[in-house]
């Protein structure tokens, strides 16, 4: 895992041109405001940084898996699609042992490239300065919750809603048809909010197109060969399926 958060060794790299960056940020904000569903191509494998991203609407960089070194900055600088920056904490599936302060440094180093950032709802207070700075820049803030064991009751999920989040993401282990019903109930209970809802595990994966049809605005697949969640779809297949 690389831990190069700073820019002292990256003086040859400049942020994404402001015109493109503002266009990306505005486009994402408008799509979410219009409740238009989008596909997210997640990257967790450094080898995938060598490919030209396609077959998705935006790209997620999982810094907890990729690190924050020069190769990741170079990809972020050159990526033609809007970027979602995620430095997932280990409590909810992150692949690094970064402290919250280290995660804060990683987020801050990539704000110049970001159209969106994803921070766990449990860390909204601890990483509040990043959220505030992102909002000042017009970056969409995703508040996420991941449960790799079960699908919690709806009351538990609604208690986690935070007004600072522009979109709430719930990724939940799905073990029965009743869990799928709980997922659909989230859209009914929180119908006024921008949501991304998905199941994990075989049954959850099968139901991902159903969640998109029900109103999930960000729908995740993986670019390259490395999924970022259990039974995640390749993003090319997901986008093709959602276009039917």
C-alpha positions as CSV (number, residue, x, y, z in Angstrom):
1,X,0.0,0.0,0.0
2,X,1.4,3.4,-1.0
3,X,1.2,6.2,1.5
4,X,2.3,9.2,-0.6
5,X,-0.4,11.7,0.0
6,X,1.6,14.9,-0.7
7,X,2.4,16.7,-3.9
8,X,6.1,17.4,-3.3
9,X,7.0,14.4,-5.6
10,X,4.3,15.2,-8.1
11,X,5.3,18.7,-9.2
12,X,5.0,17.6,-12.9
13,X,1.3,16.8,-12.4
14,X,-1.4,19.4,-12.5
15,X,-5.0,19.0,-11.5
16,X,-7.6,18.2,-14.2
17,X,-8.2,21.4,-16.3
18,X,-10.7,23.5,-14.5
19,X,-13.1,23.7,-17.4
20,X,-13.4,19.9,-17.7
21,X,-13.5,19.5,-13.9
22,X,-16.4,22.0,-13.5
23,X,-18.2,20.4,-16.4
24,X,-17.9,17.0,-14.7
25,X,-19.1,18.4,-11.3
26,X,-22.0,20.2,-12.9
27,X,-23.0,17.2,-15.0
28,X,-23.1,14.9,-12.0
29,X,-25.0,17.3,-9.9
30,X,-27.6,17.8,-12.7
31,X,-27.9,14.1,-13.3
32,X,-28.6,13.4,-9.6
33,X,-31.0,16.3,-9.4
34,X,-32.9,14.9,-12.4
35,X,-32.8,11.4,-10.8
36,X,-30.9,10.0,-13.7
37,X,-29.3,6.7,-13.0
38,X,-25.6,6.3,-13.7
39,X,-23.1,3.4,-13.8
40,X,-19.9,3.5,-11.8
41,X,-16.8,1.7,-12.9
42,X,-14.8,0.9,-9.7
43,X,-11.0,0.5,-9.8
44,X,-9.3,-1.4,-7.0
45,X,-6.4,-3.0,-8.9
46,X,-3.4,-0.9,-9.8
47,X,-3.0,-2.8,-13.1
48,X,-6.4,-1.4,-14.2
49,X,-4.9,2.1,-14.1
50,X,-3.3,1.3,-17.5
51,X,-6.6,1.0,-19.3
52,X,-8.7,3.7,-20.8
53,X,-12.0,3.7,-18.9
54,X,-15.1,3.0,-20.9
55,X,-18.6,1.4,-20.6
56,X,-19.5,3.5,-17.5
57,X,-20.6,7.0,-16.7
58,X,-18.0,7.7,-14.0
59,X,-15.0,6.1,-12.4
60,X,-14.5,5.3,-8.8
61,X,-10.9,5.3,-7.5
62,X,-10.6,3.1,-4.4
63,X,-7.6,4.8,-2.7
64,X,-7.7,2.3,0.2
65,X,-6.7,-0.4,-2.4
66,X,-4.8,1.7,-4.9
67,X,-2.8,3.9,-2.5
68,X,-2.2,7.5,-3.3
69,X,1.0,7.4,-5.3
70,X,2.1,9.1,-8.5
71,X,0.5,6.5,-10.8
72,X,-2.9,7.1,-9.2
73,X,-2.5,10.9,-9.5
74,X,-1.5,10.5,-13.2
75,X,-4.7,8.4,-13.9
76,X,-6.8,11.0,-12.1
77,X,-5.3,13.8,-14.1
78,X,-5.9,12.1,-17.4
79,X,-9.2,10.3,-16.8
80,X,-11.8,11.6,-19.3
81,X,-14.8,10.6,-17.1
82,X,-16.0,12.2,-13.8
83,X,-14.1,10.7,-10.8
84,X,-15.5,9.4,-7.6
85,X,-12.9,9.3,-4.9
86,X,-13.2,6.8,-2.1
87,X,-10.8,6.0,0.8
88,X,-12.9,3.4,2.5
89,X,-12.4,2.8,6.3
90,X,-11.5,-0.7,7.4
91,X,-14.7,-0.9,9.5
92,X,-16.7,-1.1,6.3
93,X,-14.6,-3.0,4.0
94,X,-11.6,-0.8,3.3
95,X,-8.4,-2.6,2.3
96,X,-5.9,-0.4,4.1
97,X,-5.0,0.2,7.7
98,X,-5.1,4.0,7.2
99,X,-6.1,6.1,10.2
100,X,-8.8,8.7,9.8
101,X,-6.1,11.3,9.6
102,X,-4.4,9.4,6.8
103,X,-7.7,9.0,5.0
104,X,-8.3,12.7,5.3
105,X,-4.9,13.4,3.7
106,X,-5.7,11.0,0.9
107,X,-9.1,12.6,0.2
108,X,-7.6,16.1,0.3
109,X,-4.8,15.2,-2.2
110,X,-7.5,14.1,-4.7
111,X,-10.1,16.8,-4.2
112,X,-8.6,18.7,-7.3
113,X,-9.7,15.8,-9.5
114,X,-13.0,14.8,-7.8
115,X,-16.6,15.2,-9.1
116,X,-17.8,13.1,-6.1
117,X,-16.4,11.7,-2.9
118,X,-17.7,8.8,-0.8
119,X,-17.4,8.9,3.0
120,X,-19.0,6.5,5.4
121,X,-21.9,8.0,7.4
122,X,-20.2,6.9,10.6
123,X,-17.2,9.1,9.8
124,X,-19.1,12.3,8.7
125,X,-18.1,14.0,11.9
126,X,-14.5,12.9,12.0
127,X,-14.0,13.8,8.3
128,X,-16.2,16.9,8.4
129,X,-13.6,19.3,7.2
130,X,-13.2,17.2,3.9
131,X,-17.0,17.3,3.5
132,X,-17.1,21.0,4.0
133,X,-14.3,21.7,1.6
134,X,-15.8,19.3,-1.0
135,X,-19.2,21.2,-0.9
136,X,-17.4,24.5,-1.3
137,X,-15.9,23.1,-4.6
138,X,-19.3,21.8,-5.9
139,X,-18.2,18.2,-5.3
140,X,-21.1,15.7,-4.7
141,X,-20.8,14.1,-1.3
142,X,-22.0,10.5,-0.9
143,X,-22.7,9.2,2.6
144,X,-22.4,5.5,2.6
145,X,-23.2,2.5,4.9
146,X,-22.0,-1.0,4.2
147,X,-23.1,-4.2,6.1
148,X,-21.3,-7.4,5.0
149,X,-23.3,-9.6,7.3
150,X,-27.0,-8.7,6.8
151,X,-29.6,-6.3,5.6
152,X,-30.5,-4.1,8.7
153,X,-34.1,-3.1,9.4
154,X,-35.4,0.0,7.7
155,X,-35.6,2.0,10.9
156,X,-31.9,1.5,11.5
157,X,-31.0,2.8,8.1
158,X,-33.3,5.8,8.2
159,X,-31.6,6.8,11.5
160,X,-28.3,7.1,9.7
161,X,-29.5,9.8,7.2
162,X,-27.3,12.8,7.4
163,X,-28.4,16.2,5.8
164,X,-24.8,16.9,4.7
165,X,-24.9,14.0,2.3
166,X,-26.1,14.8,-1.3
167,X,-26.7,11.1,-1.9
168,X,-27.0,8.1,0.5
169,X,-25.5,4.8,-0.5
170,X,-26.6,1.5,1.2
171,X,-24.7,-1.6,0.3
172,X,-26.1,-4.6,2.3
173,X,-25.6,-8.3,2.4
174,X,-28.7,-9.9,0.8
175,X,-29.6,-13.4,2.0
176,X,-33.3,-13.8,1.3
177,X,-36.2,-12.4,-0.8
178,X,-37.3,-10.6,2.3
179,X,-34.0,-8.7,2.2
180,X,-34.7,-7.6,-1.3
181,X,-38.1,-6.4,-0.2
182,X,-36.3,-4.3,2.5
183,X,-34.1,-2.8,-0.2
184,X,-37.2,-1.8,-2.2
185,X,-38.8,-0.4,1.0
186,X,-35.9,2.0,1.3
187,X,-37.0,3.8,-1.9
188,X,-40.5,4.1,-0.6
189,X,-39.5,5.4,2.9
190,X,-36.9,7.8,1.5
191,X,-38.6,8.7,-1.7
192,X,-37.5,12.4,-1.5
193,X,-33.8,11.6,-1.3
194,X,-31.1,10.7,-3.8
195,X,-30.2,7.0,-3.2
196,X,-27.9,4.3,-4.3
197,X,-29.0,0.9,-3.0
198,X,-27.5,-2.4,-3.7
199,X,-27.3,-6.0,-2.4
200,X,-24.1,-8.0,-1.9
201,X,-23.7,-11.7,-2.2
202,X,-25.2,-13.9,-5.0
203,X,-28.8,-12.9,-4.4
204,X,-28.0,-9.3,-4.0
205,X,-26.0,-9.3,-7.2
206,X,-28.9,-10.8,-9.1
207,X,-31.1,-8.0,-7.8
208,X,-28.9,-5.1,-8.8
209,X,-30.8,-4.3,-12.0
210,X,-34.0,-4.3,-10.0
211,X,-32.5,-1.7,-7.6
212,X,-31.6,0.4,-10.6
213,X,-35.1,0.2,-11.9
214,X,-36.5,1.1,-8.5
215,X,-34.5,4.3,-8.3
216,X,-30.8,3.5,-7.4
217,X,-29.0,6.4,-9.0
218,X,-25.4,5.1,-8.8
219,X,-25.0,1.5,-9.8
220,X,-21.6,0.0,-9.3
221,X,-19.6,-2.5,-11.3
222,X,-15.9,-3.1,-11.6
223,X,-13.4,-2.1,-14.2
224,X,-10.6,-4.5,-14.9
225,X,-10.6,-7.9,-13.1
226,X,-11.0,-7.0,-9.4
227,X,-14.4,-6.6,-7.8
228,X,-14.7,-4.1,-4.9
229,X,-17.7,-5.9,-3.3
230,X,-18.9,-9.5,-3.1
231,X,-20.4,-10.7,-6.4
232,X,-20.1,-7.3,-8.0
233,X,-20.9,-7.2,-11.7
234,X,-18.3,-6.2,-14.4
235,X,-19.4,-2.7,-15.2
236,X,-19.7,-3.4,-19.0
237,X,-22.2,-6.1,-18.3
238,X,-24.1,-4.0,-15.8
239,X,-24.4,-1.0,-18.2
240,X,-25.5,-3.2,-21.1
241,X,-28.1,-4.8,-18.9
242,X,-29.5,-1.5,-17.6
243,X,-29.8,-0.3,-21.2
244,X,-32.2,-3.0,-22.1
